[in-house]
């Protein structure tokens, strides 16, 4: 029987030999479907997804692997980040953070330290002694484990 731990170990073995790729998620669904998401700072190539799939079939065995539907793919540009490496890969890019109460913050991912990340935003504030608000730079700090989601903002301009 294939377990999530055994699949994770094999995926990690393959990833160790393939440069900057890293594991994002493995889902073993009730309908005998295994979904593996990998990512890379330079993007994921379909050939590498196919190579990982072949590697798993060779290591596990065709008979046992044939009982499952295997899907290997990339994490996807518009999907929320799931692992710390995704945050690190997008430092300097614009992101959208959704807090647990649904509040949306859009800004530039400035830095990542452990499970904490900082987003630089612009907010309107009224300076002391002035009547009109002006935009000021504000750094907002978030914990990866205490947000609803964080994802890359796709800008087609």
FENMO-V310754 format. One record per pair of residues at least 4 apart in sequence whose ideal C-beta (glycine too) atoms are under 7 Angstrom apart, sorted by the first residue. I is the first residue (numbers start at 1). J is the second residue. D is the distance in whole Angstrom. If there is no record, write none. Layout:
i = [I,I]
j = [J,J]
d = [D,D]
This chain:
i = [2,2,2,2,2,4,4,4,5,6,7,7,7,8,8,9,10,10,10,11,11,11,11,11,12,12,14,14,14,15,15,15,18,20,20,20,21,21,21,22,22,22,23,24,24,24,24,24,24,24,25,25,26,27,28,29,29,32,32,32,33,33,33,34,34,34,35,36,36,37,37,37,38,38,38,39,39,39,39,40,41,44,44,44,46,47,48,49,49,49,50,51,52,52,53,53,53,54,55,56,56,56,57,57,60,60,61,62,65,75,75,75,77,77,78,78,79,80,80,80,81,81,81,81,82,84,84,84,84,85,86,87,87,87,88,90,90,90,91,91,91,92,92,93,93,94,94,94,94,94,95,95,95,95,95,95,95,96,96,96,96,97,97,97,97,97,98,98,98,98,98,99,99,99,100,100,100,105,105,105,106,107,107,107,108,108,109,109,110,110,110,110,111,111,112,115,115,115,116,116,117,117,118,118,118,119,119,120,120,121,121,122,122,122,123,123,123,124,124,125,125,125,126,126,127,142,143]
j = [6,7,60,64,68,8,26,28,9,10,11,26,34,12,26,13,14,56,59,15,23,26,36,52,16,23,18,52,55,21,22,23,48,40,41,42,38,40,48,38,39,85,38,37,38,39,75,82,83,86,37,82,36,35,34,33,35,67,68,69,68,69,71,68,70,71,71,71,72,73,74,75,44,52,74,44,74,75,86,44,89,48,49,74,50,51,52,53,72,73,54,55,56,72,57,70,72,58,59,60,65,70,62,65,64,65,65,66,70,79,82,86,152,154,151,154,151,149,150,151,86,87,150,151,86,88,112,115,144,89,90,109,112,117,112,95,109,152,109,111,112,108,109,109,152,106,107,108,153,155,107,109,119,150,151,152,153,104,106,151,153,105,119,142,147,150,102,104,147,148,149,103,147,148,146,147,148,119,121,140,153,119,120,121,119,120,117,119,118,119,120,139,117,118,117,143,144,145,141,143,142,144,139,140,141,140,142,137,139,138,140,135,136,137,135,136,138,133,135,133,134,136,130,133,134,147,147]
d = [6,6,6,6,7,6,6,5,6,7,6,6,6,6,6,6,7,6,5,6,6,7,6,7,6,7,6,5,5,5,6,6,7,5,6,7,5,5,7,7,6,5,6,4,6,5,4,5,6,7,4,5,5,4,6,4,7,6,5,6,7,4,7,5,5,7,5,7,5,6,7,5,6,7,7,6,6,4,6,6,5,6,7,4,6,6,6,6,4,6,6,6,6,5,7,6,5,6,6,6,7,7,6,5,5,5,6,6,7,6,7,7,6,6,7,6,6,4,6,5,4,6,5,6,7,6,7,7,7,6,7,7,5,5,5,7,5,6,5,6,6,7,7,6,6,7,7,6,4,7,7,5,6,6,7,6,6,6,5,6,5,5,6,6,6,5,6,6,7,4,5,4,6,6,7,7,5,6,6,6,6,4,5,4,7,5,6,6,4,6,5,6,7,5,5,6,5,6,6,6,6,7,5,7,5,5,7,6,5,5,6,5,7,6,7,6,5,4,6,6,7,5,6,5,6,5,7]
